[in-house]
């Protein structure tokens, strides 16, 4: 992959993987464990940076659609309890990603990987906050008293 990650290419690679390698990626317990899984290197084009580990750890559990809602919005629309999202926000790595993946497994959201991929790849306080802000920002819902 080039210097700038292309998450649409990554999604296309995921779609082309056989069921066995996909299952290998689903079975890992934390992002660091991916470095011992051959399918991880096929998926990322041989890149093992922590950003790719975070993305590949979550990739099996979220679908893709261009222009889909941000993950936080998708979680809110699915009725996820805010306390579960705060478990992610308050946890430290790698537990935050383990908790996030559990949410993805529970909700099975459809996201736009061109938007969500960078959020995971550059996972930091700002991107965590964006996840939380997207959870509370539902433009289609009227606020009481508005």
C-alpha positions in Angstrom: 0.0 0.0 0.0 1.1 3.6 -0.6 2.1 6.0 2.1 -1.5 7.3 2.3 -3.7 4.4 3.4 -6.5 3.6 0.9 -9.3 1.9 2.9 -11.4 1.2 -0.1 -8.5 -0.9 -1.4 -8.3 -2.6 1.9 -12.1 -3.4 1.9 -11.7 -4.8 -1.6 -8.9 -7.1 -0.4 -11.1 -8.2 2.5 -13.9 -9.1 0.1 -11.5 -11.2 -2.0 -10.1 -13.2 0.9 -11.2 -16.8 1.2 -13.3 -17.9 4.2 -10.3 -19.5 6.0 -8.2 -16.4 6.1 -11.2 -14.3 7.1 -11.8 -16.7 10.0 -8.1 -16.4 11.0 -8.6 -12.6 11.3 -11.8 -12.9 13.2 -10.3 -15.2 15.8 -7.5 -12.9 17.1 -8.0 -11.7 20.6 -6.2 -8.4 20.3 -4.6 -6.2 17.6 -1.0 -7.3 18.5 -1.9 -10.9 17.8 -2.4 -10.1 14.1 1.3 -10.0 13.5 1.3 -13.9 13.7 -1.5 -14.3 11.2 -0.5 -14.8 7.6 -3.9 -13.4 6.4 -3.1 -10.1 8.1 -0.1 -9.6 5.8 -2.1 -10.5 2.7 -4.8 -8.1 3.7 -2.4 -5.2 4.4 0.0 -5.8 1.6 2.8 -6.7 4.0 2.4 -3.7 6.3 2.3 -4.5 10.1 2.2 -0.9 11.5 -0.1 -0.5 14.6 -2.5 1.5 12.5 -3.1 -1.5 10.2 -3.4 -3.8 13.2 -6.2 -1.6 14.6 -8.0 -1.5 11.3 -7.7 -5.2 10.6 -8.8 -6.1 14.1 -12.2 -4.3 13.5 -12.6 -4.8 9.8 -14.4 -8.2 9.9 -17.2 -6.8 12.1 -18.3 -3.8 10.1 -19.7 -3.7 6.6 -19.0 -1.1 4.0 -21.2 1.4 2.0 -20.0 4.6 0.4 -21.5 7.5 2.2 -22.7 5.5 5.2 -23.3 7.2 8.6 -20.2 7.6 10.9 -19.8 4.8 13.3 -21.0 6.8 16.3 -24.2 7.6 14.5 -24.7 4.0 13.4 -24.2 2.8 17.0 -26.8 5.4 18.3 -29.3 4.4 15.6 -28.9 0.8 16.7 -29.9 1.7 20.2 -26.5 1.1 21.8 -26.4 2.1 25.5 -24.2 5.1 26.0 -22.5 3.4 28.9 -21.1 0.8 26.5 -19.5 3.5 24.3 -18.0 5.2 27.3 -16.3 1.9 28.2 -14.5 2.2 24.9 -13.7 5.9 25.4 -12.4 5.5 29.0 -10.3 2.3 28.3 -6.6 2.3 27.3 -5.1 0.5 24.4 -5.6 -2.4 23.6 -8.6 -2.8 25.8 -10.3 0.2 24.1 -10.1 -1.6 20.8 -11.2 -4.9 22.3 -14.3 -3.1 23.7 -14.9 -1.4 20.4 -14.7 -4.6 18.5 -17.3 -6.1 20.9 -19.6 -3.2 20.0 -19.1 -3.9 16.3 -19.8 -7.6 16.8 -23.0 -6.7 18.7 -24.3 -4.1 16.3 -22.7 -5.2 13.0 -22.8 -1.6 11.6 -22.3 -0.6 8.0 -19.8 2.2 7.7 -17.9 4.1 5.1 -14.4 2.6 5.4 -13.0 5.7 3.7 -14.1 7.6 6.8 -13.9 5.0 9.6 -10.6 3.5 8.4 -8.6 6.6 9.1 -10.3 7.0 12.5 -9.0 3.6 13.5 -5.6 3.9 11.7 -4.9 7.2 13.6 -6.7 6.1 16.8 -6.1 8.9 19.4 -8.0 11.1 21.8 -9.4 13.2 19.0 -10.8 10.3 17.1 -12.3 8.8 20.2 -13.9 12.1 20.9 -15.2 12.2 17.3 -16.8 8.8 17.8 -18.5 10.1 20.9 -19.7 13.3 19.2 -21.1 11.3 16.3 -23.0 9.1 18.8 -24.8 12.2 20.2 -25.2 14.0 16.9 -28.3 12.7 15.2 -29.5 15.4 12.8 -32.7 13.5 11.9 -33.9 13.6 15.5 -35.4 16.7 16.9 -34.1 17.9 20.3 -36.8 18.4 23.0 -37.9 22.0 23.2 -36.4 22.8 19.8 
